[in-house]
Amino acid sequence: MDLNLSLEKKIKVKEKKNLFAVGTSNNGRVFFMYPDNVAEQKQWIDAITKAINKVKNPGGTTTASTSVSSPSPAVEKKEVKTPLPAGSSSVGQGARARLDAGKNTIHWLSNEESKVLEFWQIWSDSIPTHDEIDDSGPIIFEVAIAADMEKLTWRTSGPQQIFIQKMVDFFWNVGAPESEIDRLNDVGALINPIQIGSWIDMSARGGMDGGWFFPVDVPMKFALEASDVGDPVTKVGEWTEKNGVTRCYSVGRDMGAAPPRQTEIRFLLPGNSFDDQLNKAIAAFGNFGFPELPEEALNLIKMAKTPELSLSVITSAEGFVRAGLLIPKPDKGVVEQACNVSGAPNVERLFSFEQSLGVPGPEYVEFQYLMPGFGYGVYKEGFDIVFHYTVGEERR
């Protein structure tokens, strides 16, 4: 029996002074414990440590490893970052530096007093450092930007065992409800993803949101468990079952301080051809109560005629939030026309952003619709076009 258990007590969280975590290094599962006081915390740690040690071979060869650290005051660690020389390009720099370079091209993130910029920095500081990367896999950096460059989504993901503690710290630090952190733990136990990640949204009008996602192959029935009960998730379940969609490749959820909670599921559209997939997407938009995509957008999608279309659906207990059709690997001509369709003022600004990221172009262009009422005065409602980029990865 190979348990490979470890006891880890290095979590600094808000209003949870006695919290500690028990992790399994063979599959990255982490369980959070909440004793009522310091005395009980010590008793629990001692008891669990003894149980783990019983697994050890009397001959000295261990099948379990333990690591226990005593309580210590929370100490802020400041990572020293070396800025790029003036006028230098981000091409050839690490993915982390190129993500930062992309942020520096956004004019509404240039104000050092901006709350949105402060939010970005808190999130950025929650990403495991290069020294914390192990042999279990790389950290991946992604960003999505609206064609008008007024909204951004930043995403990072990697092995569960190096991400989970820093993610929990981040969510506590920005005021995520305890019930949602418990929900993350519950869904994580159900799916047991090898990779996990965090994301943040922001807009030029002061929008800020964040949450978690699992960028792994997940049975659709488990992904639906991450969603709040209601008519929207029921409809998604019925539609995917009817169309033979049994798995998704990403599920995520927001951790904002106020409900309704929003859950995003991304899945490949079924169909033996581009036309089949597109027709399925159009039918899904209608079935979920979204307006038809504008004719100009549909004509552009048909011109691209790229297979392996994906659908992104965001649900809440109060209704459908957003639907998006993702087209992979759009070329420069499609990007330019997409900006024209969206009414973006200057496509050259977008190309400058791409250059700062050091990428040849988007991984996806998404044609999406945000339902009225879910923009909360800070995000664009209705039809929009968003470009998704994989900035790169960072390995040990």
C-alpha positions, 0 to 999 in steps of 0.5 A: 500500500503506497499512501505517500501522505504528508501533513502540511501546516503552512497556510496563512488565511483570514479568520482561520487561525487554527486551519491546517491541511493534510495532503496526499502527494501521490494524487495531490488531494488536500483536506482542510481541518478546522479545530476550535482552538490551538490545543485541539489543533496540536492534538489533531496534528499529533494524532494524524502524524502518529497515524501516518508514521504507522505506515512506515516500514519497521525496516526503515524503508518508508512508504509514507513521508511526513512534514510538520511545521510548527505555527509561526507568525504570518510573514509577507514574502516579497518577490524581487522582480527585475524590470525589463530594460527600457525599450526592450521586447518581451519576446524571449523572456519568460512567460511570467515576464511576458504576462507582466509586459502585456499588463503594462500595455493596458492604459487603464492599468497604468495608474499606480493608485488603481484598485484594479491594478492592486487586485491584479498584483494580489493575484499575481503574487498568489502564483507559485514562484519558480522555486516552488515548481516541481517535476509534476508539471509546469505553470501555464499562463493565459490571458483573454482580452475583449476586442475593444481592450476594455476587459481582461481575464487572466488565468494561471494553472498548474499541479494541484499540490503547488497551487492549492494553498496559495489559491486558498490564501488568495481567496481569503485575502480578497474576501471570498466566502467561507462557503465557497472555499468549502465548495472548492474543496468539495468539487476538488474531492469529487473531480480530483484534478491533476491541474487547478488554476485561478482566474481574475476578470477586470474592466476599464470601468472598475470591474473585478472578479475572480475564481478557480478552474480545473483545466482537465478532462471532466465527466459532464455530470461532475462538472454540473455538480459544480453549478448551482441548482436551477433551471439553467444547469438543468437545461445544460444537462438535458442539452448535453445528454441529448447531443451526446456530450459526456465530457468537458475540458474545463470547469470553473466558478467565481468566488465573488463576495456576493451571489449569484454564483457563476459556473463556467463549463467549456466543452467541444461541440459534437458533430462530424463536420464544421457545419454540424458543429456550428449548427449545434452551437446555434441551436444551443444558443437558442435553447438556452435563451440567448439571442442569435449571433449577429449576421456579420459574426456568423459570416466571419465564423463560416469564412474561418471554417475551422473545425473543433469548435467549443462552447462556453456556458456560464450558469447561475441560480438566477439564470443563464449568464453568458454563452460563447462560441470559441473558434481555434487558431484564427489567422490575422485576417480573421482577427482584423475582421473580428475587430471590425465586427465588434466596432473596436477602434484600433486593431493595431493596439491589439497587435501591440498587445500580442507583441508584448505577450510574445505570441504569434496570435490567439489560441481562440476567438470567442463570439459571446453574449452576456445577458442583460443584468449580469454586467453590473454596470462594469462589464459590457452586456450583449454581444462581444468578441474576445481573444484568448492567448496562451502566453506560455509555461514555466517549468522547473 
